[in-house]
């Protein structure tokens, strides 16, 4: 399953811009890595006393949900035609 997903991800960069696929992969990997590094720091700052309360869960999940929804909307509006 993992290999099929990776192949589809790489083909997407080749479809968008064959000459600049390497640059696009670099940008994509950098953004993904930064998100993976920054997210635990944000969660640690939002969660107090090492106990995850319901309000803290909302504070952690809501921004992520907003970003995901906006990205999906952007994709549907401008890319998927």
mmCIF file of the N, C-alpha and C atoms, coordinates in Angstrom:
data_MODEL
# 
_entry.id   MODEL 
# 
loop_
_atom_site.group_PDB 
_atom_site.id 
_atom_site.type_symbol 
_atom_site.label_atom_id 
_atom_site.label_alt_id 
_atom_site.label_comp_id 
_atom_site.label_asym_id 
_atom_site.label_entity_id 
_atom_site.label_seq_id 
_atom_site.pdbx_PDB_ins_code 
_atom_site.Cartn_x 
_atom_site.Cartn_y 
_atom_site.Cartn_z 
_atom_site.occupancy 
_atom_site.B_iso_or_equiv 
_atom_site.pdbx_formal_charge 
_atom_site.auth_seq_id 
_atom_site.auth_comp_id 
_atom_site.auth_asym_id 
_atom_site.auth_atom_id 
_atom_site.pdbx_PDB_model_num 
ATOM 1   N N  . UNK A 1 1  ? 0.827   -1.194 0.000   1.00 0.00 ? 1  UNK A N  1 
ATOM 2   C CA . UNK A 1 1  ? 0.000   0.000  0.000   1.00 0.00 ? 1  UNK A CA 1 
ATOM 3   C C  . UNK A 1 1  ? 0.872   1.260  0.000   1.00 0.00 ? 1  UNK A C  1 
ATOM 4   N N  . UNK A 1 2  ? 1.931   1.231  0.803   1.00 0.00 ? 2  UNK A N  1 
ATOM 5   C CA . UNK A 1 2  ? 2.808   2.400  0.912   1.00 0.00 ? 2  UNK A CA 1 
ATOM 6   C C  . UNK A 1 2  ? 3.484   2.706  -0.420  1.00 0.00 ? 2  UNK A C  1 
ATOM 7   N N  . UNK A 1 3  ? 3.883   1.696  -1.142  1.00 0.00 ? 3  UNK A N  1 
ATOM 8   C CA . UNK A 1 3  ? 4.556   1.912  -2.426  1.00 0.00 ? 3  UNK A CA 1 
ATOM 9   C C  . UNK A 1 3  ? 3.618   2.537  -3.447  1.00 0.00 ? 3  UNK A C  1 
ATOM 10  N N  . UNK A 1 4  ? 2.373   2.081  -3.454  1.00 0.00 ? 4  UNK A N  1 
ATOM 11  C CA . UNK A 1 4  ? 1.418   2.654  -4.419  1.00 0.00 ? 4  UNK A CA 1 
ATOM 12  C C  . UNK A 1 4  ? 1.171   4.126  -4.131  1.00 0.00 ? 4  UNK A C  1 
ATOM 13  N N  . UNK A 1 5  ? 1.100   4.474  -2.870  1.00 0.00 ? 5  UNK A N  1 
ATOM 14  C CA . UNK A 1 5  ? 0.875   5.876  -2.514  1.00 0.00 ? 5  UNK A CA 1 
ATOM 15  C C  . UNK A 1 5  ? 2.085   6.726  -2.912  1.00 0.00 ? 5  UNK A C  1 
ATOM 16  N N  . UNK A 1 6  ? 3.283   6.215  -2.670  1.00 0.00 ? 6  UNK A N  1 
ATOM 17  C CA . UNK A 1 6  ? 4.496   6.961  -3.013  1.00 0.00 ? 6  UNK A CA 1 
ATOM 18  C C  . UNK A 1 6  ? 4.601   7.157  -4.522  1.00 0.00 ? 6  UNK A C  1 
ATOM 19  N N  . UNK A 1 7  ? 4.268   6.135  -5.292  1.00 0.00 ? 7  UNK A N  1 
ATOM 20  C CA . UNK A 1 7  ? 4.324   6.264  -6.756  1.00 0.00 ? 7  UNK A CA 1 
ATOM 21  C C  . UNK A 1 7  ? 3.337   7.318  -7.219  1.00 0.00 ? 7  UNK A C  1 
ATOM 22  N N  . UNK A 1 8  ? 2.138   7.331  -6.680  1.00 0.00 ? 8  UNK A N  1 
ATOM 23  C CA . UNK A 1 8  ? 1.150   8.349  -7.044  1.00 0.00 ? 8  UNK A CA 1 
ATOM 24  C C  . UNK A 1 8  ? 1.598   9.734  -6.658  1.00 0.00 ? 8  UNK A C  1 
ATOM 25  N N  . UNK A 1 9  ? 2.287   9.857  -5.540  1.00 0.00 ? 9  UNK A N  1 
ATOM 26  C CA . UNK A 1 9  ? 2.787   11.156 -5.087  1.00 0.00 ? 9  UNK A CA 1 
ATOM 27  C C  . UNK A 1 9  ? 3.883   11.665 -6.012  1.00 0.00 ? 9  UNK A C  1 
ATOM 28  N N  . UNK A 1 10 ? 4.780   10.782 -6.444  1.00 0.00 ? 10 UNK A N  1 
ATOM 29  C CA . UNK A 1 10 ? 5.869   11.192 -7.326  1.00 0.00 ? 10 UNK A CA 1 
ATOM 30  C C  . UNK A 1 10 ? 5.362   11.508 -8.732  1.00 0.00 ? 10 UNK A C  1 
ATOM 31  N N  . UNK A 1 11 ? 4.408   10.750 -9.201  1.00 0.00 ? 11 UNK A N  1 
ATOM 32  C CA . UNK A 1 11 ? 3.838   11.009 -10.533 1.00 0.00 ? 11 UNK A CA 1 
ATOM 33  C C  . UNK A 1 11 ? 3.168   12.374 -10.562 1.00 0.00 ? 11 UNK A C  1 
ATOM 34  N N  . UNK A 1 12 ? 2.557   12.782 -9.460  1.00 0.00 ? 12 UNK A N  1 
ATOM 35  C CA . UNK A 1 12 ? 1.896   14.076 -9.410  1.00 0.00 ? 12 UNK A CA 1 
ATOM 36  C C  . UNK A 1 12 ? 2.894   15.197 -9.691  1.00 0.00 ? 12 UNK A C  1 
ATOM 37  N N  . UNK A 1 13 ? 4.074   15.132 -9.126  1.00 0.00 ? 13 UNK A N  1 
ATOM 38  C CA . UNK A 1 13 ? 5.087   16.153 -9.386  1.00 0.00 ? 13 UNK A CA 1 
ATOM 39  C C  . UNK A 1 13 ? 5.537   16.120 -10.841 1.00 0.00 ? 13 UNK A C  1 
ATOM 40  N N  . UNK A 1 14 ? 5.666   14.944 -11.390 1.00 0.00 ? 14 UNK A N  1 
ATOM 41  C CA . UNK A 1 14 ? 6.067   14.832 -12.795 1.00 0.00 ? 14 UNK A CA 1 
ATOM 42  C C  . UNK A 1 14 ? 4.980   15.353 -13.731 1.00 0.00 ? 14 UNK A C  1 
ATOM 43  N N  . UNK A 1 15 ? 3.724   15.167 -13.357 1.00 0.00 ? 15 UNK A N  1 
ATOM 44  C CA . UNK A 1 15 ? 2.615   15.684 -14.173 1.00 0.00 ? 15 UNK A CA 1 
ATOM 45  C C  . UNK A 1 15 ? 2.531   17.206 -14.109 1.00 0.00 ? 15 UNK A C  1 
ATOM 46  N N  . UNK A 1 16 ? 2.782   17.781 -12.944 1.00 0.00 ? 16 UNK A N  1 
ATOM 47  C CA . UNK A 1 16 ? 2.658   19.232 -12.791 1.00 0.00 ? 16 UNK A CA 1 
ATOM 48  C C  . UNK A 1 16 ? 3.724   19.985 -13.573 1.00 0.00 ? 16 UNK A C  1 
ATOM 49  N N  . UNK A 1 17 ? 4.964   19.575 -13.427 1.00 0.00 ? 17 UNK A N  1 
ATOM 50  C CA . UNK A 1 17 ? 6.059   20.266 -14.104 1.00 0.00 ? 17 UNK A CA 1 
ATOM 51  C C  . UNK A 1 17 ? 7.228   19.295 -14.281 1.00 0.00 ? 17 UNK A C  1 
ATOM 52  N N  . UNK A 1 18 ? 7.288   18.614 -15.416 1.00 0.00 ? 18 UNK A N  1 
ATOM 53  C CA . UNK A 1 18 ? 8.327   17.598 -15.609 1.00 0.00 ? 18 UNK A CA 1 
ATOM 54  C C  . UNK A 1 18 ? 9.750   18.129 -15.455 1.00 0.00 ? 18 UNK A C  1 
ATOM 55  N N  . UNK A 1 19 ? 9.999   19.335 -15.916 1.00 0.00 ? 19 UNK A N  1 
ATOM 56  C CA . UNK A 1 19 ? 11.361  19.877 -15.832 1.00 0.00 ? 19 UNK A CA 1 
ATOM 57  C C  . UNK A 1 19 ? 11.741  20.261 -14.410 1.00 0.00 ? 19 UNK A C  1 
ATOM 58  N N  . UNK A 1 20 ? 10.759  20.581 -13.578 1.00 0.00 ? 20 UNK A N  1 
ATOM 59  C CA . UNK A 1 20 ? 11.031  21.059 -12.226 1.00 0.00 ? 20 UNK A CA 1 
ATOM 60  C C  . UNK A 1 20 ? 10.504  20.107 -11.159 1.00 0.00 ? 20 UNK A C  1 
ATOM 61  N N  . UNK A 1 21 ? 10.351  18.843 -11.511 1.00 0.00 ? 21 UNK A N  1 
ATOM 62  C CA . UNK A 1 21 ? 9.813   17.868 -10.549 1.00 0.00 ? 21 UNK A CA 1 
ATOM 63  C C  . UNK A 1 21 ? 10.709  17.748 -9.329  1.00 0.00 ? 21 UNK A C  1 
ATOM 64  N N  . UNK A 1 22 ? 12.010  17.788 -9.517  1.00 0.00 ? 22 UNK A N  1 
ATOM 65  C CA . UNK A 1 22 ? 12.932  17.699 -8.384  1.00 0.00 ? 22 UNK A CA 1 
ATOM 66  C C  . UNK A 1 22 ? 12.783  18.857 -7.426  1.00 0.00 ? 22 UNK A C  1 
ATOM 67  N N  . UNK A 1 23 ? 12.616  20.053 -7.972  1.00 0.00 ? 23 UNK A N  1 
ATOM 68  C CA . UNK A 1 23 ? 12.429  21.239 -7.133  1.00 0.00 ? 23 UNK A CA 1 
ATOM 69  C C  . UNK A 1 23 ? 11.107  21.136 -6.377  1.00 0.00 ? 23 UNK A C  1 
ATOM 70  N N  . UNK A 1 24 ? 10.058  20.685 -7.054  1.00 0.00 ? 24 UNK A N  1 
ATOM 71  C CA . UNK A 1 24 ? 8.759   20.534 -6.394  1.00 0.00 ? 24 UNK A CA 1 
ATOM 72  C C  . UNK A 1 24 ? 8.819   19.495 -5.282  1.00 0.00 ? 24 UNK A C  1 
ATOM 73  N N  . UNK A 1 25 ? 9.518   18.396 -5.519  1.00 0.00 ? 25 UNK A N  1 
ATOM 74  C CA . UNK A 1 25 ? 9.668   17.373 -4.482  1.00 0.00 ? 25 UNK A CA 1 
ATOM 75  C C  . UNK A 1 25 ? 10.422  17.959 -3.290  1.00 0.00 ? 25 UNK A C  1 
ATOM 76  N N  . UNK A 1 26 ? 11.461  18.729 -3.545  1.00 0.00 ? 26 UNK A N  1 
ATOM 77  C CA . UNK A 1 26 ? 12.214  19.351 -2.459  1.00 0.00 ? 26 UNK A CA 1 
ATOM 78  C C  . UNK A 1 26 ? 11.358  20.291 -1.635  1.00 0.00 ? 26 UNK A C  1 
ATOM 79  N N  . UNK A 1 27 ? 10.557  21.103 -2.296  1.00 0.00 ? 27 UNK A N  1 
ATOM 80  C CA . UNK A 1 27 ? 9.678   22.038 -1.589  1.00 0.00 ? 27 UNK A CA 1 
ATOM 81  C C  . UNK A 1 27 ? 8.645   21.271 -0.775  1.00 0.00 ? 27 UNK A C  1 
ATOM 82  N N  . UNK A 1 28 ? 8.039   20.258 -1.383  1.00 0.00 ? 28 UNK A N  1 
ATOM 83  C CA . UNK A 1 28 ? 7.024   19.463 -0.699  1.00 0.00 ? 28 UNK A CA 1 
ATOM 84  C C  . UNK A 1 28 ? 7.603   18.759 0.522   1.00 0.00 ? 28 UNK A C  1 
ATOM 85  N N  . UNK A 1 29 ? 8.768   18.161 0.363   1.00 0.00 ? 29 UNK A N  1 
ATOM 86  C CA . UNK A 1 29 ? 9.395   17.450 1.483   1.00 0.00 ? 29 UNK A CA 1 
ATOM 87  C C  . UNK A 1 29 ? 9.797   18.429 2.593   1.00 0.00 ? 29 UNK A C  1 
ATOM 88  N N  . UNK A 1 30 ? 10.247  19.622 2.238   1.00 0.00 ? 30 UNK A N  1 
ATOM 89  C CA . UNK A 1 30 ? 10.622  20.610 3.243   1.00 0.00 ? 30 UNK A CA 1 
ATOM 90  C C  . UNK A 1 30 ? 9.415   21.051 4.057   1.00 0.00 ? 30 UNK A C  1 
ATOM 91  N N  . UNK A 1 31 ? 8.314   21.330 3.383   1.00 0.00 ? 31 UNK A N  1 
ATOM 92  C CA . UNK A 1 31 ? 7.094   21.748 4.085   1.00 0.00 ? 31 UNK A CA 1 
ATOM 93  C C  . UNK A 1 31 ? 6.599   20.625 4.992   1.00 0.00 ? 31 UNK A C  1 
ATOM 94  N N  . UNK A 1 32 ? 6.605   19.400 4.495   1.00 0.00 ? 32 UNK A N  1 
ATOM 95  C CA . UNK A 1 32 ? 6.167   18.266 5.308   1.00 0.00 ? 32 UNK A CA 1 
ATOM 96  C C  . UNK A 1 32 ? 7.054   18.040 6.517   1.00 0.00 ? 32 UNK A C  1 
ATOM 97  N N  . UNK A 1 33 ? 8.351   18.190 6.336   1.00 0.00 ? 33 UNK A N  1 
ATOM 98  C CA . UNK A 1 33 ? 9.275   18.001 7.448   1.00 0.00 ? 33 UNK A CA 1 
ATOM 99  C C  . UNK A 1 33 ? 9.126   19.111 8.482   1.00 0.00 ? 33 UNK A C  1 
ATOM 100 N N  . UNK A 1 34 ? 8.969   20.339 8.017   1.00 0.00 ? 34 UNK A N  1 
ATOM 101 C CA . UNK A 1 34 ? 8.767   21.447 8.950   1.00 0.00 ? 34 UNK A CA 1 
ATOM 102 C C  . UNK A 1 34 ? 7.488   21.266 9.765   1.00 0.00 ? 34 UNK A C  1 
ATOM 103 N N  . UNK A 1 35 ? 6.444   20.798 9.120   1.00 0.00 ? 35 UNK A N  1 
ATOM 104 C CA . UNK A 1 35 ? 5.198   20.541 9.839   1.00 0.00 ? 35 UNK A CA 1 
ATOM 105 C C  . UNK A 1 35 ? 5.400   19.439 10.882  1.00 0.00 ? 35 UNK A C  1 
ATOM 106 N N  . UNK A 1 36 ? 6.175   18.428 10.533  1.00 0.00 ? 36 UNK A N  1 
ATOM 107 C CA . UNK A 1 36 ? 6.444   17.352 11.480  1.00 0.00 ? 36 UNK A CA 1 
ATOM 108 C C  . UNK A 1 36 ? 7.298   17.787 12.655  1.00 0.00 ? 36 UNK A C  1 
ATOM 109 N N  . UNK A 1 37 ? 8.123   18.794 12.469  1.00 0.00 ? 37 UNK A N  1 
ATOM 110 C CA . UNK A 1 37 ? 8.969   19.307 13.551  1.00 0.00 ? 37 UNK A CA 1 
ATOM 111 C C  . UNK A 1 37 ? 8.206   20.323 14.404  1.00 0.00 ? 37 UNK A C  1 
ATOM 112 N N  . UNK A 1 38 ? 7.446   21.186 13.776  1.00 0.00 ? 38 UNK A N  1 
ATOM 113 C CA . UNK A 1 38 ? 6.760   22.268 14.486  1.00 0.00 ? 38 UNK A CA 1 
ATOM 114 C C  . UNK A 1 38 ? 5.532   21.768 15.251  1.00 0.00 ? 38 UNK A C  1 
ATOM 115 N N  . UNK A 1 39 ? 4.818   20.796 14.706  1.00 0.00 ? 39 UNK A N  1 
ATOM 116 C CA . UNK A 1 39 ? 3.572   20.331 15.319  1.00 0.00 ? 39 UNK A CA 1 
ATOM 117 C C  . UNK A 1 39 ? 3.764   19.847 16.756  1.00 0.00 ? 39 UNK A C  1 
ATOM 118 N N  . UNK A 1 40 ? 4.739   18.997 17.069  1.00 0.00 ? 40 UNK A N  1 
ATOM 119 C CA . UNK A 1 40 ? 4.898   18.596 18.474  1.00 0.00 ? 40 UNK A CA 1 
ATOM 120 C C  . UNK A 1 40 ? 5.230   19.761 19.403  1.00 0.00 ? 40 UNK A C  1 
ATOM 121 N N  . UNK A 1 41 ? 5.949   20.750 18.901  1.00 0.00 ? 41 UNK A N  1 
ATOM 122 C CA . UNK A 1 41 ? 6.258   21.920 19.722  1.00 0.00 ? 41 UNK A CA 1 
ATOM 123 C C  . UNK A 1 41 ? 4.998   22.720 20.039  1.00 0.00 ? 41 UNK A C  1 
ATOM 124 N N  . UNK A 1 42 ? 4.128   22.863 19.051  1.00 0.00 ? 42 UNK A N  1 
ATOM 125 C CA . UNK A 1 42 ? 2.860   23.583 19.262  1.00 0.00 ? 42 UNK A CA 1 
ATOM 126 C C  . UNK A 1 42 ? 1.981   22.821 20.244  1.00 0.00 ? 42 UNK A C  1 
ATOM 127 N N  . UNK A 1 43 ? 1.892   21.504 20.077  1.00 0.00 ? 43 UNK A N  1 
ATOM 128 C CA . UNK A 1 43 ? 1.080   20.701 20.985  1.00 0.00 ? 43 UNK A CA 1 
ATOM 129 C C  . UNK A 1 43 ? 1.628   20.793 22.410  1.00 0.00 ? 43 UNK A C  1 
ATOM 130 N N  . UNK A 1 44 ? 2.944   20.719 22.550  1.00 0.00 ? 44 UNK A N  1 
ATOM 131 C CA . UNK A 1 44 ? 3.536   20.824 23.885  1.00 0.00 ? 44 UNK A CA 1 
ATOM 132 C C  . UNK A 1 44 ? 3.250   22.182 24.517  1.00 0.00 ? 44 UNK A C  1 
ATOM 133 N N  . UNK A 1 45 ? 3.225   23.239 23.718  1.00 0.00 ? 45 UNK A N  1 
ATOM 134 C CA . UNK A 1 45 ? 2.929   24.567 24.252  1.00 0.00 ? 45 UNK A CA 1 
ATOM 135 C C  . UNK A 1 45 ? 1.462   24.711 24.647  1.00 0.00 ? 45 UNK A C  1 
ATOM 136 N N  . UNK A 1 46 ? 0.570   24.032 23.909  1.00 0.00 ? 46 UNK A N  1 
ATOM 137 C CA . UNK A 1 46 ? -0.859  24.150 24.194  1.00 0.00 ? 46 UNK A CA 1 
ATOM 138 C C  . UNK A 1 46 ? -1.319  23.240 25.325  1.00 0.00 ? 46 UNK A C  1 
ATOM 139 N N  . UNK A 1 47 ? -0.666  22.122 25.501  1.00 0.00 ? 47 UNK A N  1 
ATOM 140 C CA . UNK A 1 47 ? -1.080  21.162 26.520  1.00 0.00 ? 47 UNK A CA 1 
ATOM 141 C C  . UNK A 1 47 ? -0.373  21.513 27.832  1.00 0.00 ? 47 UNK A C  1 
ATOM 142 N N  . UNK A 1 48 ? -1.154  21.768 28.840  1.00 0.00 ? 48 UNK A N  1 
ATOM 143 C CA . UNK A 1 48 ? -0.614  22.152 30.143  1.00 0.00 ? 48 UNK A CA 1 
ATOM 144 C C  . UNK A 1 48 ? -0.671  20.954 31.099  1.00 0.00 ? 48 UNK A C  1 
ATOM 145 N N  . UNK A 1 49 ? 0.291   20.848 31.948  1.00 0.00 ? 49 UNK A N  1 
ATOM 146 C CA . UNK A 1 49 ? 0.317   19.868 33.036  1.00 0.00 ? 49 UNK A CA 1 
ATOM 147 C C  . UNK A 1 49 ? 0.306   18.419 32.559  1.00 0.00 ? 49 UNK A C  1 
ATOM 148 N N  . UNK A 1 50 ? 0.728   18.161 31.352  1.00 0.00 ? 50 UNK A N  1 
ATOM 149 C CA . UNK A 1 50 ? 0.834   16.805 30.800  1.00 0.00 ? 50 UNK A CA 1 
ATOM 150 C C  . UNK A 1 50 ? -0.494  16.046 30.783  1.00 0.00 ? 50 UNK A C  1 
ATOM 151 N N  . UNK A 1 51 ? -1.617  16.735 30.961  1.00 0.00 ? 51 UNK A N  1 
ATOM 152 C CA . UNK A 1 51 ? -2.934  16.106 30.901  1.00 0.00 ? 51 UNK A CA 1 
ATOM 153 C C  . UNK A 1 51 ? -3.718  16.788 29.791  1.00 0.00 ? 51 UNK A C  1 
ATOM 154 N N  . UNK A 1 52 ? -4.192  16.012 28.860  1.00 0.00 ? 52 UNK A N  1 
ATOM 155 C CA . UNK A 1 52 ? -4.906  16.567 27.712  1.00 0.00 ? 52 UNK A CA 1 
ATOM 156 C C  . UNK A 1 52 ? -6.381  16.708 28.043  1.00 0.00 ? 52 UNK A C  1 
ATOM 157 N N  . UNK A 1 53 ? -6.825  17.937 28.231  1.00 0.00 ? 53 UNK A N  1 
ATOM 158 C CA . UNK A 1 53 ? -8.229  18.211 28.515  1.00 0.00 ? 53 UNK A CA 1 
ATOM 159 C C  . UNK A 1 53 ? -8.978  18.437 27.203  1.00 0.00 ? 53 UNK A C  1 
ATOM 160 N N  . UNK A 1 54 ? -10.295 18.429 27.268  1.00 0.00 ? 54 UNK A N  1 
ATOM 161 C CA . UNK A 1 54 ? -11.119 18.587 26.072  1.00 0.00 ? 54 UNK A CA 1 
ATOM 162 C C  . UNK A 1 54 ? -10.869 19.932 25.399  1.00 0.00 ? 54 UNK A C  1 
ATOM 163 N N  . UNK A 1 55 ? -10.750 20.997 26.154  1.00 0.00 ? 55 UNK A N  1 
ATOM 164 C CA . UNK A 1 55 ? -10.510 22.308 25.551  1.00 0.00 ? 55 UNK A CA 1 
ATOM 165 C C  . UNK A 1 55 ? -9.136  22.361 24.885  1.00 0.00 ? 55 UNK A C  1 
ATOM 166 N N  . UNK A 1 56 ? -8.166  21.665 25.470  1.00 0.00 ? 56 UNK A N  1 
ATOM 167 C CA . UNK A 1 56 ? -6.845  21.618 24.861  1.00 0.00 ? 56 UNK A CA 1 
ATOM 168 C C  . UNK A 1 56 ? -6.870  20.794 23.584  1.00 0.00 ? 56 UNK A C  1 
ATOM 169 N N  . UNK A 1 57 ? -7.672  19.731 23.568  1.00 0.00 ? 57 UNK A N  1 
ATOM 170 C CA . UNK A 1 57 ? -7.822  18.944 22.335  1.00 0.00 ? 57 UNK A CA 1 
ATOM 171 C C  . UNK A 1 57 ? -8.372  19.814 21.217  1.00 0.00 ? 57 UNK A C  1 
ATOM 172 N N  . UNK A 1 58 ? -9.363  20.614 21.548  1.00 0.00 ? 58 UNK A N  1 
ATOM 173 C CA . UNK A 1 58 ? -9.940  21.504 20.536  1.00 0.00 ? 58 UNK A CA 1 
ATOM 174 C C  . UNK A 1 58 ? -8.913  22.520 20.051  1.00 0.00 ? 58 UNK A C  1 
ATOM 175 N N  . UNK A 1 59 ? -8.093  23.023 20.947  1.00 0.00 ? 59 UNK A N  1 
ATOM 176 C CA . UNK A 1 59 ? -7.074  24.006 20.575  1.00 0.00 ? 59 UNK A CA 1 
ATOM 177 C C  . UNK A 1 59 ? -6.008  23.388 19.683  1.00 0.00 ? 59 UNK A C  1 
ATOM 178 N N  . UNK A 1 60 ? -5.770  22.099 19.832  1.00 0.00 ? 60 UNK A N  1 
ATOM 179 C CA . UNK A 1 60 ? -4.768  21.418 19.015  1.00 0.00 ? 60 UNK A CA 1 
ATOM 180 C C  . UNK A 1 60 ? -5.350  20.996 17.671  1.00 0.00 ? 60 UNK A C  1 
ATOM 181 N N  . UNK A 1 61 ? -6.558  20.468 17.673  1.00 0.00 ? 61 UNK A N  1 
ATOM 182 C CA . UNK A 1 61 ? -7.141  19.888 16.464  1.00 0.00 ? 61 UNK A CA 1 
ATOM 183 C C  . UNK A 1 61 ? -7.764  20.943 15.553  1.00 0.00 ? 61 UNK A C  1 
ATOM 184 N N  . UNK A 1 62 ? -8.339  21.993 16.103  1.00 0.00 ? 62 UNK A N  1 
ATOM 185 C CA . UNK A 1 62 ? -9.033  22.996 15.290  1.00 0.00 ? 62 UNK A CA 1 
ATOM 186 C C  . UNK A 1 62 ? -8.145  23.665 14.241  1.00 0.00 ? 62 UNK A C  1 
ATOM 187 N N  . UNK A 1 63 ? -6.951  24.142 14.581  1.00 0.00 ? 63 UNK A N  1 
ATOM 188 C CA . UNK A 1 63 ? -6.117  24.743 13.526  1.00 0.00 ? 63 UNK A CA 1 
ATOM 189 C C  . UNK A 1 63 ? -5.747  23.754 12.427  1.00 0.00 ? 63 UNK A C  1 
ATOM 190 N N  . UNK A 1 64 ? -5.478  22.529 12.808  1.00 0.00 ? 64 UNK A N  1 
ATOM 191 C CA . UNK A 1 64 ? -5.148  21.509 11.812  1.00 0.00 ? 64 UNK A CA 1 
ATOM 192 C C  . UNK A 1 64 ? -6.336  21.243 10.895  1.00 0.00 ? 64 UNK A C  1 
ATOM 193 N N  . UNK A 1 65 ? -7.505  21.184 11.459  1.00 0.00 ? 65 UNK A N  1 
ATOM 194 C CA . UNK A 1 65 ? -8.714  20.979 10.668  1.00 0.00 ? 65 UNK A CA 1 
ATOM 195 C C  . UNK A 1 65 ? -8.952  22.151 9.723   1.00 0.00 ? 65 UNK A C  1 
ATOM 196 N N  . UNK A 1 66 ? -8.733  23.371 10.199  1.00 0.00 ? 66 UNK A N  1 
ATOM 197 C CA . UNK A 1 66 ? -8.919  24.552 9.353   1.00 0.00 ? 66 UNK A CA 1 
ATOM 198 C C  . UNK A 1 66 ? -7.949  24.552 8.174   1.00 0.00 ? 66 UNK A C  1 
ATOM 199 N N  . UNK A 1 67 ? -6.691  24.227 8.434   1.00 0.00 ? 67 UNK A N  1 
ATOM 200 C CA . UNK A 1 67 ? -5.705  24.187 7.352   1.00 0.00 ? 67 UNK A CA 1 
ATOM 201 C C  . UNK A 1 67 ? -6.077  23.113 6.336   1.00 0.00 ? 67 UNK A C  1 
ATOM 202 N N  . UNK A 1 68 ? -6.473  21.939 6.814   1.00 0.00 ? 68 UNK A N  1 
ATOM 203 C CA . UNK A 1 68 ? -6.854  20.850 5.900   1.00 0.00 ? 68 UNK A CA 1 
ATOM 204 C C  . UNK A 1 68 ? -8.061  21.236 5.047   1.00 0.00 ? 68 UNK A C  1 
ATOM 205 N N  . UNK A 1 69 ? -9.057  21.842 5.663   1.00 0.00 ? 69 UNK A N  1 
ATOM 206 C CA . UNK A 1 69 ? -10.253 22.244 4.910   1.00 0.00 ? 69 UNK A CA 1 
ATOM 207 C C  . UNK A 1 69 ? -9.936  23.331 3.888   1.00 0.00 ? 69 UNK A C  1 
ATOM 208 N N  . UNK A 1 70 ? -9.116  24.293 4.262   1.00 0.00 ? 70 UNK A N  1 
ATOM 209 C CA . UNK A 1 70 ? -8.754  25.353 3.317   1.00 0.00 ? 70 UNK A CA 1 
ATOM 210 C C  . UNK A 1 70 ? -7.936  24.797 2.153   1.00 0.00 ? 70 UNK A C  1 
ATOM 211 N N  . UNK A 1 71 ? -7.030  23.885 2.427   1.00 0.00 ? 71 UNK A N  1 
ATOM 212 C CA . UNK A 1 71 ? -6.245  23.274 1.347   1.00 0.00 ? 71 UNK A CA 1 
ATOM 213 C C  . UNK A 1 71 ? -7.134  22.467 0.410   1.00 0.00 ? 71 UNK A C  1 
ATOM 214 N N  . UNK A 1 72 ? -8.083  21.738 0.977   1.00 0.00 ? 72 UNK A N  1 
ATOM 215 C CA . UNK A 1 72 ? -9.012  20.965 0.156   1.00 0.00 ? 72 UNK A CA 1 
ATOM 216 C C  . UNK A 1 72 ? -9.861  21.894 -0.714  1.00 0.00 ? 72 UNK A C  1 
ATOM 217 N N  . UNK A 1 73 ? -10.351 22.971 -0.125  1.00 0.00 ? 73 UNK A N  1 
ATOM 218 C CA . UNK A 1 73 ? -11.150 23.939 -0.874  1.00 0.00 ? 73 UNK A CA 1 
ATOM 219 C C  . UNK A 1 73 ? -10.319 24.573 -1.995  1.00 0.00 ? 73 UNK A C  1 
ATOM 220 N N  . UNK A 1 74 ? -9.083  24.951 -1.694  1.00 0.00 ? 74 UNK A N  1 
ATOM 221 C CA . UNK A 1 74 ? -8.193  25.529 -2.708  1.00 0.00 ? 74 UNK A CA 1 
ATOM 222 C C  . UNK A 1 74 ? -7.979  24.545 -3.848  1.00 0.00 ? 74 UNK A C  1 
ATOM 223 N N  . UNK A 1 75 ? -7.748  23.283 -3.511  1.00 0.00 ? 75 UNK A N  1 
ATOM 224 C CA . UNK A 1 75 ? -7.541  22.267 -4.538  1.00 0.00 ? 75 UNK A CA 1 
ATOM 225 C C  . UNK A 1 75 ? -8.778  22.113 -5.419  1.00 0.00 ? 75 UNK A C  1 
ATOM 226 N N  . UNK A 1 76 ? -9.947  22.041 -4.793  1.00 0.00 ? 76 UNK A N  1 
ATOM 227 C CA . UNK A 1 76 ? -11.177 21.872 -5.572  1.00 0.00 ? 76 UNK A CA 1 
ATOM 228 C C  . UNK A 1 76 ? -11.455 23.094 -6.431  1.00 0.00 ? 76 UNK A C  1 
ATOM 229 N N  . UNK A 1 77 ? -11.137 24.272 -5.932  1.00 0.00 ? 77 UNK A N  1 
ATOM 230 C CA . UNK A 1 77 ? -11.450 25.504 -6.638  1.00 0.00 ? 77 UNK A CA 1 
ATOM 231 C C  . UNK A 1 77 ? -10.502 25.768 -7.802  1.00 0.00 ? 77 UNK A C  1 
ATOM 232 N N  . UNK A 1 78 ? -9.197  25.566 -7.598  1.00 0.00 ? 78 UNK A N  1 
ATOM 233 C CA . UNK A 1 78 ? -8.220  25.977 -8.593  1.00 0.00 ? 78 UNK A CA 1 
ATOM 234 C C  . UNK A 1 78 ? -7.525  24.846 -9.333  1.00 0.00 ? 78 UNK A C  1 
ATOM 235 N N  . UNK A 1 79 ? -7.379  23.698 -8.720  1.00 0.00 ? 79 UNK A N  1 
ATOM 236 C CA . UNK A 1 79 ? -6.564  22.644 -9.328  1.00 0.00 ? 79 UNK A CA 1 
ATOM 237 C C  . UNK A 1 79 ? -7.407  21.597 -10.017 1.00 0.00 ? 79 UNK A C  1 
ATOM 238 N N  . UNK A 1 80 ? -8.419  21.111 -9.375  1.00 0.00 ? 80 UNK A N  1 
ATOM 239 C CA . UNK A 1 80 ? -9.215  20.005 -9.923  1.00 0.00 ? 80 UNK A CA 1 
ATOM 240 C C  . UNK A 1 80 ? -10.242 20.528 -10.925 1.00 0.00 ? 80 UNK A C  1 
ATOM 241 N N  . UNK A 1 81 ? -9.832  20.628 -12.151 1.00 0.00 ? 81 UNK A N  1 
ATOM 242 C CA . UNK A 1 81 ? -10.742 21.090 -13.202 1.00 0.00 ? 81 UNK A CA 1 
ATOM 243 C C  . UNK A 1 81 ? -10.788 20.105 -14.309 1.00 0.00 ? 81 UNK A C  1 
# 
